[in-house]
């Protein structure tokens, strides 16, 4: 399980090889991403301070396929005014949580137009 955790963290935050070495569909690549990490209790205290509540939950699965084993959970948080959002990643070990982003000026897209 520890290998899966390390793979996920490094996969999310590591800089990949040059584009000509990509093996992903569409030539996408990993990039360094700043994240705020800590114990689940400390991250929850931060979320409480920012007045954020869960809005969506989803599972990240091994191999990025629907049939893969669940290896992490994403929680999309929003504030009461629906003007800010945060993305939280949790792994099954439960020893660490990370906030991947905190955005502002959240706007709902009207698909009827």
C-alpha distance (Angstrom), angle and dihedral (degrees) to the residues before:
residue distance angle dihedral
X1 . . .
X2 3.78 . .
X3 3.82 89.5 .
X4 3.80 90.3 54.5
X5 3.82 91.0 50.0
X6 3.79 92.2 49.2
X7 3.81 90.9 46.6
X8 3.80 92.1 51.1
X9 3.79 94.9 47.4
X10 3.79 93.7 46.0
X11 3.79 91.6 42.1
X12 3.79 91.4 53.5
X13 3.77 97.3 43.9
X14 3.81 107.4 26.6
X15 3.77 125.2 100.3
X16 3.79 109.0 -119.9
X17 3.78 129.4 -143.1
X18 3.79 121.3 -76.4
X19 3.81 117.2 -66.0
X20 3.80 93.5 -102.6
X21 3.82 88.1 64.6
X22 3.81 95.3 51.0
X23 3.77 117.5 130.6
X24 3.80 96.3 -178.4
X25 3.81 123.7 103.7
X26 3.78 111.1 -94.7
X27 3.80 94.3 15.8
X28 3.82 95.1 -87.9
X29 3.78 119.1 161.9
X30 3.80 141.6 -165.3
X31 3.80 120.1 -100.6
X32 3.78 134.0 -167.7
X33 3.79 107.5 -91.5
X34 3.80 123.8 -169.6
X35 3.79 112.5 -129.0
X36 3.80 135.8 178.5
X37 3.81 109.5 -133.5
X38 3.77 136.4 178.5
X39 3.76 144.7 126.7
X40 3.81 115.1 -44.3
X41 3.81 89.4 -108.7
X42 3.79 94.4 52.4
X43 3.80 93.1 46.1
X44 3.82 89.4 48.8
X45 3.81 90.0 51.8
X46 3.81 88.7 52.1
X47 3.83 91.1 49.0
X48 3.81 90.8 48.7
X49 3.81 90.6 49.7
X50 3.82 89.9 51.3
X51 3.85 90.4 45.7
X52 3.80 93.5 -124.1
X53 3.82 123.8 159.2
X54 3.83 132.1 -172.9
X55 3.80 115.3 -89.6
X56 3.82 103.7 164.8
X57 3.81 133.0 15.3
X58 3.80 124.1 -165.7
X59 3.79 138.7 164.1
X60 3.77 126.7 -121.8
X61 3.78 109.0 -143.4
X62 3.78 131.8 -155.2
X63 3.79 112.5 -93.4
X64 3.83 90.4 14.0
X65 3.81 89.2 -92.6
X66 3.83 128.0 126.0
X67 3.82 91.8 -121.0
X68 3.83 94.6 51.4
X69 3.78 123.5 110.7
X70 3.83 113.6 -90.1
X71 3.81 106.9 -104.2
X72 3.80 103.1 166.6
X73 3.79 142.1 4.0
X74 3.80 126.6 -131.4
X75 3.78 120.6 -153.3
X76 3.78 119.7 -167.7
X77 3.79 109.0 -153.8
X78 3.81 128.1 -164.7
X79 3.78 135.2 -173.7
X80 3.85 120.6 -117.5
X81 3.82 92.4 -99.3
X82 3.84 90.7 52.4
X83 3.82 89.9 -128.4
X84 3.83 98.6 113.8
X85 3.80 134.2 45.7
X86 3.80 137.9 -170.1
X87 3.78 132.1 -169.6
X88 3.81 117.1 -143.9
X89 3.81 125.1 -168.2
X90 3.81 121.3 -156.3
X91 3.79 126.2 -176.4
X92 3.82 125.1 -155.5
X93 3.82 94.3 -106.8
X94 3.81 88.3 66.9
X95 3.81 94.3 -151.9
X96 3.81 95.6 115.2
X97 3.80 139.9 23.8
X98 3.78 127.4 -168.1
X99 3.79 134.1 -156.9
X100 3.79 105.5 -142.9
X101 3.79 96.5 -173.0
X102 3.78 144.2 -4.0
X103 3.79 111.5 -158.7
X104 3.78 133.0 -174.7
X105 3.83 136.2 -156.1
X106 3.81 91.4 42.7
X107 3.78 109.6 -166.5
X108 3.80 128.3 -172.3
X109 3.80 113.4 -131.7
X110 3.80 113.2 -129.3
X111 3.81 105.5 -138.0
X112 3.80 93.4 -173.8
X113 3.81 93.3 78.8
